[in-house]
Amino acid sequence: MKAIIYVEGKSSSPFVEETSGIECIESSNLPSLPAAVYEELELIDVLEFDENPDILSIAVQKLRHKGVLRIGGTDAVEVMRESERGRMDMGLASTQLLNGRVRLTSAHEVKDRLTAMQMSVSTVSIGGFRYLVEATRP
């Protein structure tokens, strides 16, 4: 099973064809899903917008062993860096950092949290101020 997890009205709503076999699940429903059944989960801006501080560990619990977790979000450190260098005006930086978020994240902070949960991190990438971290459950 594969699923994309998003935050209704906050993160980018995923577009998935019905025949793809990928579920689109609003993040508030994640805790009620069965444990250890998903081969792949992708979280889109969930760590930033979902109010549940345990949402990352909940997502990991939903993965099968050897399941893959992809997390995408806005890297707050990169936004601040671009603003400091004058490449992004303060208004745009404020929008990227605030705009309804309940917490700020960065690629390396996410990597460290996953590593602490014994996840095997295979990818940490930053493009502009967006990050993608990919890890596998042992």
ChimeraX commands (.cxc) that place a marker at each C-alpha (Angstrom):
marker #1 position 0.00,0.00,0.00 radius 0.5
marker #1 position 1.12,3.51,-0.78 radius 0.5
marker #1 position -0.24,6.81,0.53 radius 0.5
marker #1 position 0.32,10.53,0.34 radius 0.5
marker #1 position -0.38,12.39,3.56 radius 0.5
marker #1 position -1.29,16.08,3.40 radius 0.5
marker #1 position -2.84,18.79,5.60 radius 0.5
marker #1 position -6.22,19.94,4.30 radius 0.5
marker #1 position -6.17,23.60,3.33 radius 0.5
marker #1 position -2.50,24.06,4.22 radius 0.5
marker #1 position -0.18,21.83,2.24 radius 0.5
marker #1 position -0.37,21.25,-1.47 radius 0.5
marker #1 position -3.27,18.89,-2.14 radius 0.5
marker #1 position -1.91,15.89,-4.00 radius 0.5
marker #1 position -3.20,14.97,-7.42 radius 0.5
marker #1 position -3.27,11.23,-7.89 radius 0.5
marker #1 position -5.02,9.25,-10.61 radius 0.5
marker #1 position -7.59,6.80,-9.27 radius 0.5
marker #1 position -5.88,3.89,-11.01 radius 0.5
marker #1 position -2.50,4.56,-9.38 radius 0.5
marker #1 position -3.27,2.61,-6.22 radius 0.5
marker #1 position -2.05,5.51,-4.07 radius 0.5
marker #1 position -4.31,6.73,-1.26 radius 0.5
marker #1 position -4.53,10.44,-0.41 radius 0.5
marker #1 position -5.04,10.83,3.32 radius 0.5
marker #1 position -5.55,13.98,5.36 radius 0.5
marker #1 position -2.98,14.07,8.17 radius 0.5
marker #1 position -5.54,14.16,11.00 radius 0.5
marker #1 position -6.61,10.65,9.89 radius 0.5
marker #1 position -3.09,9.22,10.09 radius 0.5
marker #1 position -3.29,8.09,13.76 radius 0.5
marker #1 position -6.37,5.95,13.04 radius 0.5
marker #1 position -4.71,3.98,10.21 radius 0.5
marker #1 position -3.46,0.45,10.92 radius 0.5
marker #1 position 0.16,0.02,11.96 radius 0.5
marker #1 position 2.87,-1.49,9.76 radius 0.5
marker #1 position 0.85,-1.80,6.53 radius 0.5
marker #1 position 2.26,0.85,4.18 radius 0.5
marker #1 position 5.13,0.16,1.78 radius 0.5
marker #1 position 5.50,3.87,1.01 radius 0.5
marker #1 position 4.30,7.03,2.72 radius 0.5
marker #1 position 4.90,10.56,1.48 radius 0.5
marker #1 position 4.28,13.47,3.82 radius 0.5
marker #1 position 3.72,16.82,2.10 radius 0.5
marker #1 position 4.33,19.75,4.50 radius 0.5
marker #1 position 2.80,17.66,7.30 radius 0.5
marker #1 position 5.57,18.27,9.84 radius 0.5
marker #1 position 5.06,22.02,9.51 radius 0.5
marker #1 position 1.27,22.29,9.43 radius 0.5
marker #1 position -0.11,19.37,11.45 radius 0.5
marker #1 position -0.70,20.29,15.08 radius 0.5
marker #1 position 0.18,16.84,16.43 radius 0.5
marker #1 position 3.80,17.03,17.69 radius 0.5
marker #1 position 4.10,13.22,17.37 radius 0.5
marker #1 position 3.02,13.05,13.71 radius 0.5
marker #1 position 6.45,11.89,12.51 radius 0.5
marker #1 position 6.63,8.93,14.90 radius 0.5
marker #1 position 3.02,8.07,14.03 radius 0.5
marker #1 position 3.94,8.00,10.33 radius 0.5
marker #1 position 6.91,5.72,11.01 radius 0.5
marker #1 position 4.63,3.30,12.89 radius 0.5
marker #1 position 2.39,3.01,9.81 radius 0.5
marker #1 position 5.28,1.75,7.65 radius 0.5
marker #1 position 6.04,-1.91,7.09 radius 0.5
marker #1 position 9.56,-3.04,7.82 radius 0.5
marker #1 position 11.67,-1.94,4.84 radius 0.5
marker #1 position 8.95,0.63,4.05 radius 0.5
marker #1 position 9.99,3.99,2.60 radius 0.5
marker #1 position 9.06,7.37,4.08 radius 0.5
marker #1 position 9.43,10.56,2.00 radius 0.5
marker #1 position 9.04,13.90,3.71 radius 0.5
marker #1 position 8.84,17.20,1.87 radius 0.5
marker #1 position 8.65,20.65,3.34 radius 0.5
marker #1 position 10.01,24.15,3.49 radius 0.5
marker #1 position 13.52,24.38,4.91 radius 0.5
marker #1 position 13.33,27.30,7.34 radius 0.5
marker #1 position 17.12,27.60,7.48 radius 0.5
marker #1 position 17.30,28.00,3.69 radius 0.5
marker #1 position 14.53,30.64,3.72 radius 0.5
marker #1 position 16.41,32.64,6.37 radius 0.5
marker #1 position 19.68,32.20,4.49 radius 0.5
marker #1 position 18.13,33.49,1.22 radius 0.5
marker #1 position 16.62,36.45,3.07 radius 0.5
marker #1 position 19.92,37.28,4.77 radius 0.5
marker #1 position 21.74,37.20,1.44 radius 0.5
marker #1 position 19.19,39.59,-0.05 radius 0.5
marker #1 position 17.90,37.03,-2.55 radius 0.5
marker #1 position 14.45,36.94,-0.97 radius 0.5
marker #1 position 12.66,40.01,0.38 radius 0.5
marker #1 position 11.40,39.93,3.95 radius 0.5
marker #1 position 7.73,39.78,2.85 radius 0.5
marker #1 position 8.24,36.58,0.87 radius 0.5
marker #1 position 10.43,35.12,3.63 radius 0.5
marker #1 position 7.70,35.85,6.19 radius 0.5
marker #1 position 5.09,34.16,4.01 radius 0.5
marker #1 position 7.30,31.10,3.58 radius 0.5
marker #1 position 8.06,30.86,7.29 radius 0.5
marker #1 position 4.69,31.70,8.77 radius 0.5
marker #1 position 1.53,31.27,6.69 radius 0.5
marker #1 position -0.26,29.00,9.17 radius 0.5
marker #1 position 2.65,26.77,10.14 radius 0.5
marker #1 position 2.67,25.43,13.68 radius 0.5
marker #1 position 6.40,24.72,13.57 radius 0.5
marker #1 position 9.45,25.31,11.41 radius 0.5
marker #1 position 11.52,22.46,10.00 radius 0.5
marker #1 position 14.75,21.95,8.12 radius 0.5
marker #1 position 16.08,19.03,6.13 radius 0.5
marker #1 position 18.84,18.31,8.61 radius 0.5
marker #1 position 16.53,18.51,11.61 radius 0.5
marker #1 position 14.20,15.98,9.95 radius 0.5
marker #1 position 17.18,13.74,9.10 radius 0.5
marker #1 position 18.35,13.85,12.72 radius 0.5
marker #1 position 14.88,12.99,14.04 radius 0.5
marker #1 position 14.58,10.03,11.66 radius 0.5
marker #1 position 18.07,8.79,12.54 radius 0.5
marker #1 position 17.13,8.95,16.24 radius 0.5
marker #1 position 14.16,6.67,15.42 radius 0.5
marker #1 position 16.57,4.13,13.90 radius 0.5
marker #1 position 15.43,4.94,10.34 radius 0.5
marker #1 position 17.99,4.54,7.55 radius 0.5
marker #1 position 18.16,7.93,5.79 radius 0.5
marker #1 position 19.05,7.55,2.10 radius 0.5
marker #1 position 18.32,11.03,0.72 radius 0.5
marker #1 position 18.55,14.57,2.00 radius 0.5
marker #1 position 18.10,17.12,-0.75 radius 0.5
marker #1 position 17.33,20.82,-0.87 radius 0.5
marker #1 position 16.12,22.62,-3.98 radius 0.5
marker #1 position 15.63,26.32,-3.45 radius 0.5
marker #1 position 14.04,26.37,-0.04 radius 0.5
marker #1 position 12.15,23.06,-0.36 radius 0.5
marker #1 position 13.58,19.85,1.07 radius 0.5
marker #1 position 13.05,16.15,0.54 radius 0.5
marker #1 position 14.20,13.55,3.02 radius 0.5
marker #1 position 13.81,9.84,2.28 radius 0.5
marker #1 position 14.31,7.06,4.82 radius 0.5
marker #1 position 13.63,3.35,5.19 radius 0.5
marker #1 position 12.28,1.60,8.24 radius 0.5
marker #1 position 14.60,-1.21,9.35 radius 0.5
marker link #1:1,2 radius 0.2
marker link #1:2,3 radius 0.2
marker link #1:3,4 radius 0.2
marker link #1:4,5 radius 0.2
marker link #1:5,6 radius 0.2
marker link #1:6,7 radius 0.2
marker link #1:7,8 radius 0.2
marker link #1:8,9 radius 0.2
marker link #1:9,10 radius 0.2
marker link #1:10,11 radius 0.2
marker link #1:11,12 radius 0.2
marker link #1:12,13 radius 0.2
marker link #1:13,14 radius 0.2
marker link #1:14,15 radius 0.2
marker link #1:15,16 radius 0.2
marker link #1:16,17 radius 0.2
marker link #1:17,18 radius 0.2
marker link #1:18,19 radius 0.2
marker link #1:19,20 radius 0.2
marker link #1:20,21 radius 0.2
marker link #1:21,22 radius 0.2
marker link #1:22,23 radius 0.2
marker link #1:23,24 radius 0.2
marker link #1:24,25 radius 0.2
marker link #1:25,26 radius 0.2
marker link #1:26,27 radius 0.2
marker link #1:27,28 radius 0.2
marker link #1:28,29 radius 0.2
marker link #1:29,30 radius 0.2
marker link #1:30,31 radius 0.2
marker link #1:31,32 radius 0.2
marker link #1:32,33 radius 0.2
marker link #1:33,34 radius 0.2
marker link #1:34,35 radius 0.2
marker link #1:35,36 radius 0.2
marker link #1:36,37 radius 0.2
marker link #1:37,38 radius 0.2
marker link #1:38,39 radius 0.2
marker link #1:39,40 radius 0.2
marker link #1:40,41 radius 0.2
marker link #1:41,42 radius 0.2
marker link #1:42,43 radius 0.2
marker link #1:43,44 radius 0.2
marker link #1:44,45 radius 0.2
marker link #1:45,46 radius 0.2
marker link #1:46,47 radius 0.2
marker link #1:47,48 radius 0.2
marker link #1:48,49 radius 0.2
marker link #1:49,50 radius 0.2
marker link #1:50,51 radius 0.2
marker link #1:51,52 radius 0.2
marker link #1:52,53 radius 0.2
marker link #1:53,54 radius 0.2
marker link #1:54,55 radius 0.2
marker link #1:55,56 radius 0.2
marker link #1:56,57 radius 0.2
marker link #1:57,58 radius 0.2
marker link #1:58,59 radius 0.2
marker link #1:59,60 radius 0.2
marker link #1:60,61 radius 0.2
marker link #1:61,62 radius 0.2
marker link #1:62,63 radius 0.2
marker link #1:63,64 radius 0.2
marker link #1:64,65 radius 0.2
marker link #1:65,66 radius 0.2
marker link #1:66,67 radius 0.2
marker link #1:67,68 radius 0.2
marker link #1:68,69 radius 0.2
marker link #1:69,70 radius 0.2
marker link #1:70,71 radius 0.2
marker link #1:71,72 radius 0.2
marker link #1:72,73 radius 0.2
marker link #1:73,74 radius 0.2
marker link #1:74,75 radius 0.2
marker link #1:75,76 radius 0.2
marker link #1:76,77 radius 0.2
marker link #1:77,78 radius 0.2
marker link #1:78,79 radius 0.2
marker link #1:79,80 radius 0.2
marker link #1:80,81 radius 0.2
marker link #1:81,82 radius 0.2
marker link #1:82,83 radius 0.2
marker link #1:83,84 radius 0.2
marker link #1:84,85 radius 0.2
marker link #1:85,86 radius 0.2
marker link #1:86,87 radius 0.2
marker link #1:87,88 radius 0.2
marker link #1:88,89 radius 0.2
marker link #1:89,90 radius 0.2
marker link #1:90,91 radius 0.2
marker link #1:91,92 radius 0.2
marker link #1:92,93 radius 0.2
marker link #1:93,94 radius 0.2
marker link #1:94,95 radius 0.2
marker link #1:95,96 radius 0.2
marker link #1:96,97 radius 0.2
marker link #1:97,98 radius 0.2
marker link #1:98,99 radius 0.2
marker link #1:99,100 radius 0.2
marker link #1:100,101 radius 0.2
marker link #1:101,102 radius 0.2
marker link #1:102,103 radius 0.2
marker link #1:103,104 radius 0.2
marker link #1:104,105 radius 0.2
marker link #1:105,106 radius 0.2
marker link #1:106,107 radius 0.2
marker link #1:107,108 radius 0.2
marker link #1:108,109 radius 0.2
marker link #1:109,110 radius 0.2
marker link #1:110,111 radius 0.2
marker link #1:111,112 radius 0.2
marker link #1:112,113 radius 0.2
marker link #1:113,114 radius 0.2
marker link #1:114,115 radius 0.2
marker link #1:115,116 radius 0.2
marker link #1:116,117 radius 0.2
marker link #1:117,118 radius 0.2
marker link #1:118,119 radius 0.2
marker link #1:119,120 radius 0.2
marker link #1:120,121 radius 0.2
marker link #1:121,122 radius 0.2
marker link #1:122,123 radius 0.2
marker link #1:123,124 radius 0.2
marker link #1:124,125 radius 0.2
marker link #1:125,126 radius 0.2
marker link #1:126,127 radius 0.2
marker link #1:127,128 radius 0.2
marker link #1:128,129 radius 0.2
marker link #1:129,130 radius 0.2
marker link #1:130,131 radius 0.2
marker link #1:131,132 radius 0.2
marker link #1:132,133 radius 0.2
marker link #1:133,134 radius 0.2
marker link #1:134,135 radius 0.2
marker link #1:135,136 radius 0.2
marker link #1:136,137 radius 0.2
marker link #1:137,138 radius 0.2
view
